Amino acid sequence: MVEQFVGKWKMTSSENFDEYLKAVGAGFAFRQIASLAKPNVTFAVDEQGFIFMKAVTSFKTFELKFKLDEEFDEATAGGKKAKNTMSLVDNKLIQKQTWEGNTTTIEREIIDSKLIVTCIMNDVVAIRTYERDE
């Protein structure tokens, strides 16, 4: 299931994230702060099957609580009210996020013991890489 994601992760690299933020409609000030932030991310699972994802930066902390394949609401870090669904497909945790007629996909997968997060909006792709922080 999602056990391979459970634990603490620290970001080690980020590619094309500002362009991704532009594509999702983030404003200049938010993009500047978000592009500089290096989030630490924690995944956990409880006994009812809820998955918790917490991202902490010096600028902002956000948390998600969800079950696989069940839609949930999110107020994004950028202030949008979005509908989300998380699914596990081929060992990838795939998040579909929709708001105001827009859709972005965020794929999370473990490759060579690293958490690779691929953010996709139309033809814009950003990749953020995390290593375990035990």
For each residue, the residues with C-beta under 8 A, 3 or more apart:
1: 45 68 88
2: 5 6 43 45 51 68 88 93
3: 6 45
4: 91 110
5: 2 43 93 108 110 115
6: 2 3 43 44 45
7: 42 43 132 133 134
8: 40 41 42 132 133 134
9: 40 41 42 43 115 130 131 132 133
10: 38 40 41 130 131 133
11: 14 38 39 40 41 128 129 130
12: 114 129 130 131
13: 127 128 129
14: 11 17 35 38 126 127 128 129
15: 126 127 128
16: 19 20 124 125 126 127
17: 14 20 21 34 35 119 126 128
18: 21 22 31 35
19: 16 22 23 124 126
20: 16 17 23 24 119 121 124 125 126
21: 17 18 24 26 30 31 34 35 78
22: 18 19 25 26 31 124
23: 19 20 104 121 122 124
24: 20 21 78 80 102 104 121
25: 22 78 80 102
26: 21 22 30 31 34 78
27: 30 31 78
28: 31 32
29: 32 33
30: 21 26 27 33 34 77 78 79
31: 18 21 22 26 27 28 34 35
32: 28 29 35 36
33: 29 30 36 37 59
34: 17 21 26 30 31 37 59 77 78
35: 14 17 18 21 31 32
36: 32 33
37: 33 34 57 58 59 60
38: 10 11 14 57
39: 11 55 56 57
40: 8 9 10 11 55 56 57 133
41: 8 9 10 11 53 54 55 56 115 130
42: 7 8 9 52 53 54 56
43: 2 5 6 7 9 51 52 53
44: 6 51 52
45: 1 2 3 6 49 50 51 52
46: 49 50 52
47:
48:
49: 45 46 67 68
50: 45 46 65 66 67
51: 2 43 44 45 64 65 66 67 68 86
52: 42 43 44 45 46 63 64 65
53: 41 42 43 63 64 66
54: 41 42 61 62 63 64
55: 39 40 41 61 62 63 77
56: 39 40 41 42 61
57: 37 38 39 40 60 61
58: 37
59: 33 34 37
60: 37 57 77
61: 54 55 56 57
62: 54 55 76 77
63: 52 53 54 55
64: 51 52 53 54 72 74 84
65: 50 51 52 72
66: 50 51 53 70 72 84 86
67: 49 50 51 70
68: 1 2 49 51 86 87 88
69: 85 86 87
70: 66 67 85
71: 83 84 85
72: 64 65 66 83 84 85
73: 81 82 83 84
74: 64 81 82 83 84 97
75: 79 80 81 82
76: 62 79 80 81 82 97 99
77: 30 34 55 60 62
78: 21 24 25 26 27 30 34
79: 30 75 76
80: 24 25 75 76 99 100
81: 73 74 75 76 99
82: 73 74 75 76 97 98 99
83: 71 72 73 74 97 98 99
84: 64 66 71 72 73 74 95 96 97 98
85: 69 70 71 72 95 96
86: 51 66 68 69 93 94 95
87: 68 69 93 94 96
88: 1 2 68 91 92 93 94
89: 92 94
90:
91: 4 88 109 110
92: 88 89 107 108 109
93: 2 5 86 87 88 107 108 109
94: 86 87 88 89 105 106 107 108
95: 84 85 86 105 106 107 108
96: 84 85 87 103 104 105
97: 74 76 82 83 84 103 104 105 106
98: 82 83 84 101 102 103
99: 76 80 81 82 83 102
100: 80
101: 98
102: 24 25 98 99 121
103: 96 97 98
104: 23 24 96 97 119 120 121
105: 94 95 96 97 119 120 121
106: 94 95 97 117 118 119 120
107: 92 93 94 95 117 118 120
108: 5 92 93 94 95 115 116 117 118
109: 91 92 93 115 116 118
110: 4 5 91 113 114 115 116
111: 114 116
112:
113: 110 131 132
114: 12 110 111 129 130 131
115: 5 9 41 108 109 110 129 130 131
116: 108 109 110 111 127 128 129 130
117: 106 107 108 127 128 129 130
118: 106 107 108 109 125 126 127
119: 17 20 104 105 106 125 126 127 128
120: 104 105 106 107 124 125
121: 20 23 24 102 104 105 124
122: 23
123:
124: 16 19 20 22 23 120 121
125: 16 20 118 119 120
126: 14 15 16 17 19 20 118 119
127: 13 14 15 16 116 117 118 119
128: 11 13 14 15 17 116 117 119
129: 11 12 13 14 114 115 116 117
130: 9 10 11 12 41 114 115 116 117
131: 9 10 12 113 114 115
132: 7 8 9 113
133: 7 8 9 10 40
134: 7 8
